[in-house]
Amino acid sequence: MRSDPLQETTPQSFCPACKQGGDVASGGQWSLIALVILLASVARGVLLFATPLMPGTNGVYYLVQARSLLLHGSLGLPDLPLTF
């Protein structure tokens, strides 16, 4: 009787680190990932807060709407304009 080779495979057989009983990602790899995320967040923050102007194509629109809602209880511009 012939056995099916797919029945003999386990998730550990596809991962060399799992065969050795180790973790898939070591602490050094997680540190590198955390460092990349931290650097990307800092770079984005520097770009966003480097100028007093609002970033984005319609960033000011949302400020106008939020201020109008807080002060008057209604939208400042009731319909989104084609260009702001």
PDB file of N, CA, C and O in Angstrom:
ATOM      1  N   MET A   1       0.839  -1.179   0.000  1.00  0.00           N
ATOM      2  CA  MET A   1       0.000   0.000   0.000  1.00  0.00           C
ATOM      3  C   MET A   1       0.892   1.254   0.000  1.00  0.00           C
ATOM      4  O   MET A   1       1.853   1.342   0.764  1.00  0.00           O
ATOM      5  N   ARG A   2       0.567   2.190  -0.845  1.00  0.00           N
ATOM      6  CA  ARG A   2       1.378   3.381  -1.027  1.00  0.00           C
ATOM      7  C   ARG A   2       0.820   4.516  -0.171  1.00  0.00           C
ATOM      8  O   ARG A   2      -0.387   4.756  -0.172  1.00  0.00           O
ATOM      9  N   SER A   3       1.693   5.216   0.563  1.00  0.00           N
ATOM     10  CA  SER A   3       1.223   6.313   1.415  1.00  0.00           C
ATOM     11  C   SER A   3       1.263   7.627   0.630  1.00  0.00           C
ATOM     12  O   SER A   3       2.068   7.808  -0.284  1.00  0.00           O
ATOM     13  N   ASP A   4       0.387   8.510   1.012  1.00  0.00           N
ATOM     14  CA  ASP A   4       0.304   9.811   0.369  1.00  0.00           C
ATOM     15  C   ASP A   4       1.361  10.731   0.991  1.00  0.00           C
ATOM     16  O   ASP A   4       1.372  10.898   2.210  1.00  0.00           O
ATOM     17  N   PRO A   5       2.255  11.335   0.183  1.00  0.00           N
ATOM     18  CA  PRO A   5       3.301  12.181   0.762  1.00  0.00           C
ATOM     19  C   PRO A   5       2.748  13.447   1.422  1.00  0.00           C
ATOM     20  O   PRO A   5       3.384  13.995   2.322  1.00  0.00           O
ATOM     21  N   LEU A   6       1.584  13.916   0.994  1.00  0.00           N
ATOM     22  CA  LEU A   6       1.005  15.108   1.605  1.00  0.00           C
ATOM     23  C   LEU A   6       0.533  14.857   3.033  1.00  0.00           C
ATOM     24  O   LEU A   6       0.490  15.783   3.842  1.00  0.00           O
ATOM     25  N   GLN A   7       0.185  13.631   3.344  1.00  0.00           N
ATOM     26  CA  GLN A   7      -0.254  13.327   4.703  1.00  0.00           C
ATOM     27  C   GLN A   7       0.917  13.331   5.673  1.00  0.00           C
ATOM     28  O   GLN A   7       0.726  13.491   6.879  1.00  0.00           O
ATOM     29  N   GLU A   8       2.125  13.157   5.157  1.00  0.00           N
ATOM     30  CA  GLU A   8       3.296  13.111   6.019  1.00  0.00           C
ATOM     31  C   GLU A   8       3.865  14.493   6.284  1.00  0.00           C
ATOM     32  O   GLU A   8       4.759  14.626   7.120  1.00  0.00           O
ATOM     33  N   THR A   9       3.379  15.539   5.598  1.00  0.00           N
ATOM     34  CA  THR A   9       3.920  16.877   5.802  1.00  0.00           C
ATOM     35  C   THR A   9       3.213  17.552   6.969  1.00  0.00           C
ATOM     36  O   THR A   9       2.012  17.382   7.184  1.00  0.00           O
ATOM     37  N   THR A  10       3.975  18.300   7.690  1.00  0.00           N
ATOM     38  CA  THR A  10       3.454  19.088   8.799  1.00  0.00           C
ATOM     39  C   THR A  10       3.867  20.531   8.576  1.00  0.00           C
ATOM     40  O   THR A  10       4.766  20.786   7.775  1.00  0.00           O
ATOM     41  N   PRO A  11       3.248  21.473   9.249  1.00  0.00           N
ATOM     42  CA  PRO A  11       3.682  22.870   9.088  1.00  0.00           C
ATOM     43  C   PRO A  11       5.150  23.064   9.436  1.00  0.00           C
ATOM     44  O   PRO A  11       5.809  23.932   8.864  1.00  0.00           O
ATOM     45  N   GLN A  12       5.674  22.263  10.369  1.00  0.00           N
ATOM     46  CA  GLN A  12       7.071  22.405  10.758  1.00  0.00           C
ATOM     47  C   GLN A  12       8.014  21.944   9.650  1.00  0.00           C
ATOM     48  O   GLN A  12       9.161  22.387   9.597  1.00  0.00           O
ATOM     49  N   SER A  13       7.550  21.067   8.769  1.00  0.00           N
ATOM     50  CA  SER A  13       8.432  20.574   7.720  1.00  0.00           C
ATOM     51  C   SER A  13       8.718  21.633   6.666  1.00  0.00           C
ATOM     52  O   SER A  13       9.670  21.483   5.901  1.00  0.00           O
ATOM     53  N   PHE A  14       7.928  22.699   6.600  1.00  0.00           N
ATOM     54  CA  PHE A  14       8.154  23.769   5.638  1.00  0.00           C
ATOM     55  C   PHE A  14       9.018  24.879   6.213  1.00  0.00           C
ATOM     56  O   PHE A  14       9.460  25.755   5.470  1.00  0.00           O
ATOM     57  N   CYS A  15       9.266  24.864   7.503  1.00  0.00           N
ATOM     58  CA  CYS A  15       9.998  25.925   8.185  1.00  0.00           C
ATOM     59  C   CYS A  15      11.266  25.345   8.802  1.00  0.00           C
ATOM     60  O   CYS A  15      11.181  24.621   9.794  1.00  0.00           O
ATOM     61  N   PRO A  16      12.450  25.646   8.240  1.00  0.00           N
ATOM     62  CA  PRO A  16      13.683  25.087   8.787  1.00  0.00           C
ATOM     63  C   PRO A  16      13.919  25.470  10.247  1.00  0.00           C
ATOM     64  O   PRO A  16      14.431  24.659  11.018  1.00  0.00           O
ATOM     65  N   ALA A  17      13.552  26.701  10.640  1.00  0.00           N
ATOM     66  CA  ALA A  17      13.760  27.115  12.027  1.00  0.00           C
ATOM     67  C   ALA A  17      12.857  26.329  12.965  1.00  0.00           C
ATOM     68  O   ALA A  17      13.228  26.062  14.108  1.00  0.00           O
ATOM     69  N   CYS A  18      11.660  25.951  12.483  1.00  0.00           N
ATOM     70  CA  CYS A  18      10.740  25.186  13.324  1.00  0.00           C
ATOM     71  C   CYS A  18      11.241  23.762  13.524  1.00  0.00           C
ATOM     72  O   CYS A  18      10.989  23.159  14.568  1.00  0.00           O
ATOM     73  N   LYS A  19      11.951  23.213  12.531  1.00  0.00           N
ATOM     74  CA  LYS A  19      12.508  21.865  12.673  1.00  0.00           C
ATOM     75  C   LYS A  19      13.546  21.822  13.786  1.00  0.00           C
ATOM     76  O   LYS A  19      13.679  20.823  14.494  1.00  0.00           O
ATOM     77  N   GLN A  20      14.272  22.914  13.926  1.00  0.00           N
ATOM     78  CA  GLN A  20      15.308  22.970  14.938  1.00  0.00           C
ATOM     79  C   GLN A  20      14.735  23.344  16.299  1.00  0.00           C
ATOM     80  O   GLN A  20      15.461  23.361  17.293  1.00  0.00           O
ATOM     81  N   GLY A  21      13.468  23.638  16.352  1.00  0.00           N
ATOM     82  CA  GLY A  21      12.828  24.001  17.610  1.00  0.00           C
ATOM     83  C   GLY A  21      12.977  25.471  17.950  1.00  0.00           C
ATOM     84  O   GLY A  21      12.660  25.884  19.065  1.00  0.00           O
ATOM     85  N   GLY A  22      13.456  26.269  17.001  1.00  0.00           N
ATOM     86  CA  GLY A  22      13.645  27.691  17.253  1.00  0.00           C
ATOM     87  C   GLY A  22      12.437  28.498  16.815  1.00  0.00           C
ATOM     88  O   GLY A  22      11.483  27.968  16.245  1.00  0.00           O
ATOM     89  N   ASP A  23      12.499  29.786  17.094  1.00  0.00           N
ATOM     90  CA  ASP A  23      11.440  30.685  16.675  1.00  0.00           C
ATOM     91  C   ASP A  23      11.598  31.009  15.204  1.00  0.00           C
ATOM     92  O   ASP A  23      12.692  30.917  14.648  1.00  0.00           O
ATOM     93  N   VAL A  24      10.499  31.389  14.582  1.00  0.00           N
ATOM     94  CA  VAL A  24      10.542  31.768  13.177  1.00  0.00           C
ATOM     95  C   VAL A  24      11.324  33.069  13.028  1.00  0.00           C
ATOM     96  O   VAL A  24      12.131  33.194  12.107  1.00  0.00           O
ATOM     97  N   ALA A  25      11.105  34.031  13.908  1.00  0.00           N
ATOM     98  CA  ALA A  25      11.826  35.301  13.886  1.00  0.00           C
ATOM     99  C   ALA A  25      12.528  35.471  15.228  1.00  0.00           C
ATOM    100  O   ALA A  25      11.913  35.330  16.285  1.00  0.00           O
ATOM    101  N   SER A  26      13.799  35.771  15.175  1.00  0.00           N
ATOM    102  CA  SER A  26      14.554  35.935  16.415  1.00  0.00           C
ATOM    103  C   SER A  26      14.344  37.342  16.962  1.00  0.00           C
ATOM    104  O   SER A  26      13.719  38.185  16.319  1.00  0.00           O
ATOM    105  N   GLY A  27      14.864  37.577  18.135  1.00  0.00           N
ATOM    106  CA  GLY A  27      14.730  38.894  18.763  1.00  0.00           C
ATOM    107  C   GLY A  27      15.383  39.991  17.958  1.00  0.00           C
ATOM    108  O   GLY A  27      14.888  41.118  17.925  1.00  0.00           O
ATOM    109  N   GLY A  28      16.507  39.673  17.298  1.00  0.00           N
ATOM    110  CA  GLY A  28      17.179  40.664  16.465  1.00  0.00           C
ATOM    111  C   GLY A  28      16.336  41.091  15.276  1.00  0.00           C
ATOM    112  O   GLY A  28      16.341  42.262  14.896  1.00  0.00           O
ATOM    113  N   GLN A  29      15.610  40.146  14.686  1.00  0.00           N
ATOM    114  CA  GLN A  29      14.745  40.483  13.555  1.00  0.00           C
ATOM    115  C   GLN A  29      13.595  41.375  14.008  1.00  0.00           C
ATOM    116  O   GLN A  29      13.231  42.317  13.305  1.00  0.00           O
ATOM    117  N   TRP A  30      13.021  41.090  15.173  1.00  0.00           N
ATOM    118  CA  TRP A  30      11.926  41.926  15.676  1.00  0.00           C
ATOM    119  C   TRP A  30      12.430  43.322  16.011  1.00  0.00           C
ATOM    120  O   TRP A  30      11.716  44.306  15.816  1.00  0.00           O
ATOM    121  N   SER A  31      13.659  43.412  16.514  1.00  0.00           N
ATOM    122  CA  SER A  31      14.233  44.722  16.814  1.00  0.00           C
ATOM    123  C   SER A  31      14.416  45.526  15.538  1.00  0.00           C
ATOM    124  O   SER A  31      14.167  46.731  15.519  1.00  0.00           O
ATOM    125  N   LEU A  32      14.849  44.867  14.475  1.00  0.00           N
ATOM    126  CA  LEU A  32      15.024  45.545  13.195  1.00  0.00           C
ATOM    127  C   LEU A  32      13.684  46.037  12.648  1.00  0.00           C
ATOM    128  O   LEU A  32      13.592  47.155  12.141  1.00  0.00           O
ATOM    129  N   ILE A  33      12.664  45.216  12.750  1.00  0.00           N
ATOM    130  CA  ILE A  33      11.327  45.615  12.294  1.00  0.00           C
ATOM    131  C   ILE A  33      10.825  46.808  13.109  1.00  0.00           C
ATOM    132  O   ILE A  33      10.274  47.757  12.551  1.00  0.00           O
ATOM    133  N   ALA A  34      11.016  46.757  14.424  1.00  0.00           N
ATOM    134  CA  ALA A  34      10.577  47.861  15.287  1.00  0.00           C
ATOM    135  C   ALA A  34      11.345  49.138  14.962  1.00  0.00           C
ATOM    136  O   ALA A  34      10.771  50.228  14.981  1.00  0.00           O
ATOM    137  N   LEU A  35      12.635  49.014  14.664  1.00  0.00           N
ATOM    138  CA  LEU A  35      13.444  50.179  14.313  1.00  0.00           C
ATOM    139  C   LEU A  35      12.974  50.804  13.006  1.00  0.00           C
ATOM    140  O   LEU A  35      12.901  52.029  12.902  1.00  0.00           O
ATOM    141  N   VAL A  36      12.655  49.992  12.017  1.00  0.00           N
ATOM    142  CA  VAL A  36      12.167  50.505  10.730  1.00  0.00           C
ATOM    143  C   VAL A  36      10.835  51.232  10.919  1.00  0.00           C
ATOM    144  O   VAL A  36      10.627  52.301  10.344  1.00  0.00           O
ATOM    145  N   ILE A  37       9.939  50.666  11.715  1.00  0.00           N
ATOM    146  CA  ILE A  37       8.641  51.300  11.966  1.00  0.00           C
ATOM    147  C   ILE A  37       8.828  52.619  12.709  1.00  0.00           C
ATOM    148  O   ILE A  37       8.168  53.609  12.396  1.00  0.00           O
ATOM    149  N   LEU A  38       9.722  52.633  13.685  1.00  0.00           N
ATOM    150  CA  LEU A  38       9.989  53.861  14.439  1.00  0.00           C
ATOM    151  C   LEU A  38      10.568  54.946  13.538  1.00  0.00           C
ATOM    152  O   LEU A  38      10.132  56.096  13.595  1.00  0.00           O
ATOM    153  N   LEU A  39      11.544  54.591  12.710  1.00  0.00           N
ATOM    154  CA  LEU A  39      12.136  55.571  11.803  1.00  0.00           C
ATOM    155  C   LEU A  39      11.122  56.102  10.789  1.00  0.00           C
ATOM    156  O   LEU A  39      11.123  57.292  10.476  1.00  0.00           O
ATOM    157  N   ALA A  40      10.265  55.232  10.280  1.00  0.00           N
ATOM    158  CA  ALA A  40       9.236  55.671   9.331  1.00  0.00           C
ATOM    159  C   ALA A  40       8.246  56.619  10.008  1.00  0.00           C
ATOM    160  O   ALA A  40       7.812  57.601   9.404  1.00  0.00           O
ATOM    161  N   SER A  41       7.891  56.329  11.253  1.00  0.00           N
ATOM    162  CA  SER A  41       6.962  57.196  11.984  1.00  0.00           C
ATOM    163  C   SER A  41       7.583  58.561  12.256  1.00  0.00           C
ATOM    164  O   SER A  41       6.917  59.587  12.121  1.00  0.00           O
ATOM    165  N   VAL A  42       8.846  58.574  12.635  1.00  0.00           N
ATOM    166  CA  VAL A  42       9.532  59.847  12.886  1.00  0.00           C
ATOM    167  C   VAL A  42       9.646  60.647  11.597  1.00  0.00           C
ATOM    168  O   VAL A  42       9.400  61.854  11.598  1.00  0.00           O
ATOM    169  N   ALA A  43      10.014  59.996  10.498  1.00  0.00           N
ATOM    170  CA  ALA A  43      10.133  60.699   9.210  1.00  0.00           C
ATOM    171  C   ALA A  43       8.789  61.287   8.787  1.00  0.00           C
ATOM    172  O   ALA A  43       8.734  62.417   8.301  1.00  0.00           O
ATOM    173  N   ARG A  44       7.707  60.530   8.968  1.00  0.00           N
ATOM    174  CA  ARG A  44       6.386  61.048   8.604  1.00  0.00           C
ATOM    175  C   ARG A  44       5.990  62.220   9.489  1.00  0.00           C
ATOM    176  O   ARG A  44       5.424  63.201   9.007  1.00  0.00           O
ATOM    177  N   GLY A  45       6.282  62.125  10.772  1.00  0.00           N
ATOM    178  CA  GLY A  45       5.976  63.225  11.682  1.00  0.00           C
ATOM    179  C   GLY A  45       6.739  64.485  11.340  1.00  0.00           C
ATOM    180  O   GLY A  45       6.186  65.584  11.385  1.00  0.00           O
ATOM    181  N   VAL A  46       8.018  64.329  10.994  1.00  0.00           N
ATOM    182  CA  VAL A  46       8.824  65.492  10.606  1.00  0.00           C
ATOM    183  C   VAL A  46       8.240  66.138   9.356  1.00  0.00           C
ATOM    184  O   VAL A  46       8.143  67.363   9.286  1.00  0.00           O
ATOM    185  N   LEU A  47       7.855  65.342   8.377  1.00  0.00           N
ATOM    186  CA  LEU A  47       7.283  65.898   7.157  1.00  0.00           C
ATOM    187  C   LEU A  47       5.942  66.581   7.403  1.00  0.00           C
ATOM    188  O   LEU A  47       5.660  67.625   6.815  1.00  0.00           O
ATOM    189  N   LEU A  48       5.112  65.997   8.271  1.00  0.00           N
ATOM    190  CA  LEU A  48       3.788  66.565   8.510  1.00  0.00           C
ATOM    191  C   LEU A  48       3.841  67.845   9.337  1.00  0.00           C
ATOM    192  O   LEU A  48       3.048  68.759   9.113  1.00  0.00           O
ATOM    193  N   PHE A  49       4.766  67.919  10.288  1.00  0.00           N
ATOM    194  CA  PHE A  49       4.800  69.064  11.193  1.00  0.00           C
ATOM    195  C   PHE A  49       5.889  70.068  10.839  1.00  0.00           C
ATOM    196  O   PHE A  49       6.168  70.965  11.635  1.00  0.00           O
ATOM    197  N   ALA A  50       6.510  69.944   9.671  1.00  0.00           N
ATOM    198  CA  ALA A  50       7.582  70.850   9.267  1.00  0.00           C
ATOM    199  C   ALA A  50       7.044  72.198   8.779  1.00  0.00           C
ATOM    200  O   ALA A  50       7.797  73.170   8.731  1.00  0.00           O
ATOM    201  N   THR A  51       5.807  72.275   8.429  1.00  0.00           N
ATOM    202  CA  THR A  51       5.239  73.497   7.878  1.00  0.00           C
ATOM    203  C   THR A  51       3.945  73.845   8.611  1.00  0.00           C
ATOM    204  O   THR A  51       3.236  72.947   9.065  1.00  0.00           O
ATOM    205  N   PRO A  52       3.628  75.133   8.732  1.00  0.00           N
ATOM    206  CA  PRO A  52       2.365  75.501   9.372  1.00  0.00           C
ATOM    207  C   PRO A  52       1.148  75.246   8.480  1.00  0.00           C
ATOM    208  O   PRO A  52       0.010  75.309   8.947  1.00  0.00           O
ATOM    209  N   LEU A  53       1.384  74.962   7.209  1.00  0.00           N
ATOM    210  CA  LEU A  53       0.276  74.690   6.295  1.00  0.00           C
ATOM    211  C   LEU A  53      -0.236  73.276   6.507  1.00  0.00           C
ATOM    212  O   LEU A  53       0.519  72.389   6.904  1.00  0.00           O
ATOM    213  N   MET A  54      -1.494  73.072   6.249  1.00  0.00           N
ATOM    214  CA  MET A  54      -2.085  71.752   6.397  1.00  0.00           C
ATOM    215  C   MET A  54      -1.665  70.854   5.246  1.00  0.00           C
ATOM    216  O   MET A  54      -1.776  71.249   4.086  1.00  0.00           O
ATOM    217  N   PRO A  55      -1.181  69.644   5.549  1.00  0.00           N
ATOM    218  CA  PRO A  55      -0.775  68.739   4.468  1.00  0.00           C
ATOM    219  C   PRO A  55      -1.986  68.099   3.802  1.00  0.00           C
ATOM    220  O   PRO A  55      -3.061  68.007   4.395  1.00  0.00           O
ATOM    221  N   GLY A  56      -1.802  67.670   2.590  1.00  0.00           N
ATOM    222  CA  GLY A  56      -2.875  66.987   1.869  1.00  0.00           C
ATOM    223  C   GLY A  56      -3.591  67.917   0.915  1.00  0.00           C
ATOM    224  O   GLY A  56      -3.426  69.136   0.962  1.00  0.00           O
ATOM    225  N   THR A  57      -4.389  67.318   0.047  1.00  0.00           N
ATOM    226  CA  THR A  57      -5.082  68.123  -0.951  1.00  0.00           C
ATOM    227  C   THR A  57      -6.286  68.863  -0.374  1.00  0.00           C
ATOM    228  O   THR A  57      -6.633  69.947  -0.843  1.00  0.00           O
ATOM    229  N   ASN A  58      -6.919  68.285   0.636  1.00  0.00           N
ATOM    230  CA  ASN A  58      -8.071  68.971   1.231  1.00  0.00           C
ATOM    231  C   ASN A  58      -8.010  68.899   2.762  1.00  0.00           C
ATOM    232  O   ASN A  58      -9.027  68.677   3.420  1.00  0.00           O
ATOM    233  N   GLY A  59      -6.826  69.087   3.313  1.00  0.00           N
ATOM    234  CA  GLY A  59      -6.674  69.067   4.764  1.00  0.00           C
ATOM    235  C   GLY A  59      -7.387  70.229   5.447  1.00  0.00           C
ATOM    236  O   GLY A  59      -7.939  70.067   6.535  1.00  0.00           O
ATOM    237  N   VAL A  60      -7.379  71.402   4.811  1.00  0.00           N
ATOM    238  CA  VAL A  60      -8.029  72.579   5.387  1.00  0.00           C
ATOM    239  C   VAL A  60      -9.542  72.406   5.408  1.00  0.00           C
ATOM    240  O   VAL A  60     -10.209  72.925   6.303  1.00  0.00           O
ATOM    241  N   TYR A  61     -10.083  71.699   4.454  1.00  0.00           N
ATOM    242  CA  TYR A  61     -11.524  71.468   4.397  1.00  0.00           C
ATOM    243  C   TYR A  61     -12.023  70.827   5.692  1.00  0.00           C
ATOM    244  O   TYR A  61     -13.055  71.225   6.232  1.00  0.00           O
ATOM    245  N   TYR A  62     -11.284  69.834   6.182  1.00  0.00           N
ATOM    246  CA  TYR A  62     -11.707  69.146   7.402  1.00  0.00           C
ATOM    247  C   TYR A  62     -11.574  70.044   8.620  1.00  0.00           C
ATOM    248  O   TYR A  62     -12.372  69.935   9.550  1.00  0.00           O
ATOM    249  N   LEU A  63     -10.587  70.927   8.636  1.00  0.00           N
ATOM    250  CA  LEU A  63     -10.477  71.887   9.738  1.00  0.00           C
ATOM    251  C   LEU A  63     -11.647  72.859   9.745  1.00  0.00           C
ATOM    252  O   LEU A  63     -12.202  73.160  10.803  1.00  0.00           O
ATOM    253  N   VAL A  64     -12.023  73.350   8.572  1.00  0.00           N
ATOM    254  CA  VAL A  64     -13.164  74.269   8.469  1.00  0.00           C
ATOM    255  C   VAL A  64     -14.440  73.577   8.935  1.00  0.00           C
ATOM    256  O   VAL A  64     -15.228  74.173   9.669  1.00  0.00           O
ATOM    257  N   GLN A  65     -14.656  72.338   8.524  1.00  0.00           N
ATOM    258  CA  GLN A  65     -15.863  71.612   8.916  1.00  0.00           C
ATOM    259  C   GLN A  65     -15.885  71.342  10.429  1.00  0.00           C
ATOM    260  O   GLN A  65     -16.919  71.511  11.076  1.00  0.00           O
ATOM    261  N   ALA A  66     -14.747  70.927  10.985  1.00  0.00           N
ATOM    262  CA  ALA A  66     -14.704  70.636  12.421  1.00  0.00           C
ATOM    263  C   ALA A  66     -14.933  71.903  13.234  1.00  0.00           C
ATOM    264  O   ALA A  66     -15.679  71.879  14.214  1.00  0.00           O
ATOM    265  N   ARG A  67     -14.302  73.010  12.843  1.00  0.00           N
ATOM    266  CA  ARG A  67     -14.496  74.274  13.571  1.00  0.00           C
ATOM    267  C   ARG A  67     -15.947  74.726  13.485  1.00  0.00           C
ATOM    268  O   ARG A  67     -16.513  75.180  14.479  1.00  0.00           O
ATOM    269  N   SER A  68     -16.548  74.608  12.325  1.00  0.00           N
ATOM    270  CA  SER A  68     -17.937  75.024  12.164  1.00  0.00           C
ATOM    271  C   SER A  68     -18.878  74.147  12.989  1.00  0.00           C
ATOM    272  O   SER A  68     -19.836  74.649  13.576  1.00  0.00           O
ATOM    273  N   LEU A  69     -18.610  72.841  13.035  1.00  0.00           N
ATOM    274  CA  LEU A  69     -19.432  71.953  13.862  1.00  0.00           C
ATOM    275  C   LEU A  69     -19.322  72.303  15.334  1.00  0.00           C
ATOM    276  O   LEU A  69     -20.327  72.305  16.045  1.00  0.00           O
ATOM    277  N   LEU A  70     -18.122  72.597  15.798  1.00  0.00           N
ATOM    278  CA  LEU A  70     -17.934  72.937  17.215  1.00  0.00           C
ATOM    279  C   LEU A  70     -18.546  74.284  17.572  1.00  0.00           C
ATOM    280  O   LEU A  70     -19.128  74.429  18.647  1.00  0.00           O
ATOM    281  N   LEU A  71     -18.425  75.270  16.690  1.00  0.00           N
ATOM    282  CA  LEU A  71     -18.917  76.610  16.996  1.00  0.00           C
ATOM    283  C   LEU A  71     -20.399  76.794  16.707  1.00  0.00           C
ATOM    284  O   LEU A  71     -21.102  77.438  17.486  1.00  0.00           O
ATOM    285  N   HIS A  72     -20.886  76.241  15.602  1.00  0.00           N
ATOM    286  CA  HIS A  72     -22.251  76.518  15.151  1.00  0.00           C
ATOM    287  C   HIS A  72     -23.166  75.300  15.154  1.00  0.00           C
ATOM    288  O   HIS A  72     -24.384  75.449  15.057  1.00  0.00           O
ATOM    289  N   GLY A  73     -22.616  74.122  15.260  1.00  0.00           N
ATOM    290  CA  GLY A  73     -23.436  72.918  15.256  1.00  0.00           C
ATOM    291  C   GLY A  73     -23.874  72.474  13.873  1.00  0.00           C
ATOM    292  O   GLY A  73     -24.704  71.574  13.743  1.00  0.00           O
ATOM    293  N   SER A  74     -23.328  73.093  12.845  1.00  0.00           N
ATOM    294  CA  SER A  74     -23.655  72.698  11.475  1.00  0.00           C
ATOM    295  C   SER A  74     -22.379  72.775  10.638  1.00  0.00           C
ATOM    296  O   SER A  74     -21.381  73.365  11.053  1.00  0.00           O
ATOM    297  N   LEU A  75     -22.433  72.172   9.462  1.00  0.00           N
ATOM    298  CA  LEU A  75     -21.269  72.177   8.594  1.00  0.00           C
ATOM    299  C   LEU A  75     -21.037  73.555   8.002  1.00  0.00           C
ATOM    300  O   LEU A  75     -21.988  74.261   7.667  1.00  0.00           O
ATOM    301  N   GLY A  76     -19.779  73.936   7.873  1.00  0.00           N
ATOM    302  CA  GLY A  76     -19.450  75.224   7.269  1.00  0.00           C
ATOM    303  C   GLY A  76     -19.735  75.231   5.784  1.00  0.00           C
ATOM    304  O   GLY A  76     -20.242  76.214   5.241  1.00  0.00           O
ATOM    305  N   LEU A  77     -19.411  74.138   5.133  1.00  0.00           N
ATOM    306  CA  LEU A  77     -19.716  73.956   3.704  1.00  0.00           C
ATOM    307  C   LEU A  77     -20.600  72.728   3.607  1.00  0.00           C
ATOM    308  O   LEU A  77     -20.112  71.608   3.761  1.00  0.00           O
ATOM    309  N   PRO A  78     -21.896  72.909   3.352  1.00  0.00           N
ATOM    310  CA  PRO A  78     -22.808  71.774   3.401  1.00  0.00           C
ATOM    311  C   PRO A  78     -22.534  70.687   2.374  1.00  0.00           C
ATOM    312  O   PRO A  78     -22.951  69.544   2.563  1.00  0.00           O
ATOM    313  N   ASP A  79     -21.845  71.018   1.298  1.00  0.00           N
ATOM    314  CA  ASP A  79     -21.544  70.023   0.278  1.00  0.00           C
ATOM    315  C   ASP A  79     -20.069  70.126  -0.066  1.00  0.00           C
ATOM    316  O   ASP A  79     -19.532  71.231  -0.137  1.00  0.00           O
ATOM    317  N   LEU A  80     -19.404  69.001  -0.279  1.00  0.00           N
ATOM    318  CA  LEU A  80     -17.990  68.994  -0.609  1.00  0.00           C
ATOM    319  C   LEU A  80     -17.780  69.670  -1.954  1.00  0.00           C
ATOM    320  O   LEU A  80     -18.365  69.249  -2.952  1.00  0.00           O
ATOM    321  N   PRO A  81     -16.959  70.709  -1.998  1.00  0.00           N
ATOM    322  CA  PRO A  81     -16.723  71.381  -3.287  1.00  0.00           C
ATOM    323  C   PRO A  81     -15.830  70.522  -4.178  1.00  0.00           C
ATOM    324  O   PRO A  81     -15.106  69.643  -3.709  1.00  0.00           O
ATOM    325  N   LEU A  82     -15.907  70.803  -5.471  1.00  0.00           N
ATOM    326  CA  LEU A  82     -15.075  70.081  -6.424  1.00  0.00           C
ATOM    327  C   LEU A  82     -13.604  70.385  -6.169  1.00  0.00           C
ATOM    328  O   LEU A  82     -12.762  69.487  -6.169  1.00  0.00           O
ATOM    329  N   THR A  83     -13.312  71.645  -5.954  1.00  0.00           N
ATOM    330  CA  THR A  83     -11.955  72.062  -5.543  1.00  0.00           C
ATOM    331  C   THR A  83     -12.097  72.968  -4.342  1.00  0.00           C
ATOM    332  O   THR A  83     -13.012  73.789  -4.278  1.00  0.00           O
ATOM    333  N   PHE A  84     -11.207  72.823  -3.404  1.00  0.00           N
ATOM    334  CA  PHE A  84     -11.318  73.623  -2.178  1.00  0.00           C
ATOM    335  C   PHE A  84     -10.354  74.771  -2.236  1.00  0.00           C
ATOM    336  O   PHE A  84     -10.286  75.569  -1.301  1.00  0.00           O
TER     337      PHE A  84
END
